[in-house]
Amino acid sequence: MALAQQLLDILACPEDKGPLLYFEQEGWLYNPRLHRRYRIEDDIPIMLIDESEQVDGAEHERLMALSAERALRPTFDA
């Protein structure tokens, strides 16, 4: 099940308070500014910095290309 739009409209990175990209099929939210992703388990975003995953440059580039291909929009306009 996809995250509700109402939730996406208010979700922000807990570290820099900025918008995230929602990768629904992969099951995570991604902060491209910090190269950090947050997993989604059982339709619940795990928005804890300690539980997030830092991605390397190659993975960041892959995610940004995928984001452009899918025309993903940030969770909110900063």
VEXSE-665472 format. One record per residue (C-alpha): residue number from 1; z, x, y negated; residue in three letters. Coordinates in Angstrom, 3 decimals. Last residue first. Example, Ala and Ser with C-alpha at 12.3 -4.5 7.8 and 13.67 -1.06 7.14 Angstrom:
% residues 2
<2; <7.140; 13.670; 1.060>; SER>,
<1; <7.800; 12.300; 4.500>; ALA>,
//
This chain:
% residues 78
<78; <0.336; 10.582; -24.080>; ALA>,
<77; <-1.693; 7.817; -22.497>; ASP>,
<76; <-0.097; 6.608; -19.278>; PHE>,
<75; <-0.362; 7.195; -15.530>; THR>,
<74; <-3.285; 9.517; -16.225>; PRO>,
<73; <-6.762; 8.305; -15.244>; ARG>,
<72; <-8.634; 9.215; -12.096>; LEU>,
<71; <-12.431; 9.288; -12.361>; ALA>,
<70; <-12.751; 9.775; -8.589>; ARG>,
<69; <-14.977; 12.840; -8.945>; GLU>,
<68; <-12.969; 14.077; -11.931>; ALA>,
<67; <-9.685; 13.783; -10.017>; SER>,
<66; <-11.221; 15.438; -6.981>; LEU>,
<65; <-12.366; 18.342; -9.142>; ALA>,
<64; <-8.889; 18.563; -10.691>; MET>,
<63; <-7.281; 18.468; -7.259>; LEU>,
<62; <-9.515; 21.211; -5.917>; ARG>,
<61; <-8.894; 23.369; -9.000>; GLU>,
<60; <-5.125; 22.911; -8.626>; HIS>,
<59; <-5.377; 23.781; -4.923>; GLU>,
<58; <-7.169; 27.028; -5.771>; ALA>,
<57; <-4.671; 27.888; -8.504>; GLY>,
<56; <-1.595; 27.422; -6.341>; ASP>,
<55; <0.414; 24.230; -6.005>; VAL>,
<54; <4.144; 23.813; -6.699>; GLN>,
<53; <5.641; 21.082; -4.538>; GLU>,
<52; <8.242; 18.569; -5.688>; SER>,
<51; <11.577; 17.908; -3.961>; GLU>,
<50; <13.636; 20.017; -6.384>; ASP>,
<49; <11.897; 18.342; -9.316>; ILE>,
<48; <12.864; 14.904; -8.010>; LEU>,
<47; <10.345; 12.111; -8.524>; MET>,
<46; <9.935; 11.031; -4.907>; ILE>,
<45; <7.508; 8.151; -5.469>; PRO>,
<44; <8.327; 5.216; -3.176>; ILE>,
<43; <5.465; 3.517; -1.313>; ASP>,
<42; <6.941; 4.514; 2.073>; ASP>,
<41; <6.984; 8.132; 0.932>; GLU>,
<40; <5.084; 9.308; -2.154>; ILE>,
<39; <4.970; 13.030; -2.760>; ARG>,
<38; <5.346; 14.718; -6.121>; TYR>,
<37; <2.921; 17.398; -7.194>; ARG>,
<36; <3.307; 20.361; -9.546>; ARG>,
<35; <0.616; 22.484; -11.196>; HIS>,
<34; <2.700; 22.352; -14.417>; LEU>,
<33; <0.012; 20.916; -16.697>; ARG>,
<32; <-1.850; 19.232; -13.832>; PRO>,
<31; <1.134; 17.022; -12.956>; ASN>,
<30; <0.227; 15.317; -9.696>; TYR>,
<29; <1.390; 12.127; -8.016>; LEU>,
<28; <1.160; 11.976; -4.252>; TRP>,
<27; <0.017; 10.018; -1.222>; GLY>,
<26; <-3.346; 11.626; -0.441>; GLU>,
<25; <-5.271; 8.347; -0.582>; GLN>,
<24; <-3.482; 7.242; -3.777>; GLU>,
<23; <-3.863; 10.445; -5.762>; PHE>,
<22; <-2.130; 9.313; -8.951>; TYR>,
<21; <-2.467; 11.712; -11.885>; LEU>,
<20; <0.664; 12.194; -13.952>; LEU>,
<19; <1.640; 11.648; -17.572>; PRO>,
<18; <4.115; 13.843; -19.460>; GLY>,
<17; <7.928; 13.914; -19.400>; LYS>,
<16; <7.890; 17.726; -18.967>; ASP>,
<15; <10.258; 17.974; -15.987>; GLU>,
<14; <10.677; 14.400; -14.744>; PRO>,
<13; <6.901; 13.902; -14.769>; CYS>,
<12; <6.201; 10.413; -16.013>; ALA>,
<11; <5.826; 7.008; -14.393>; LEU>,
<10; <5.727; 4.114; -16.888>; ILE>,
<9; <2.234; 2.653; -16.461>; ASP>,
<8; <2.208; 3.644; -12.797>; LEU>,
<7; <5.112; 1.287; -12.123>; LEU>,
<6; <3.387; -1.679; -13.751>; GLN>,
<5; <0.165; -0.729; -11.928>; GLN>,
<4; <1.921; -1.192; -8.603>; ALA>,
<3; <1.745; 1.741; -6.196>; LEU>,
<2; <-0.840; 1.273; -3.481>; ALA>,
<1; <0.000; 0.000; 0.000>; MET>,
//
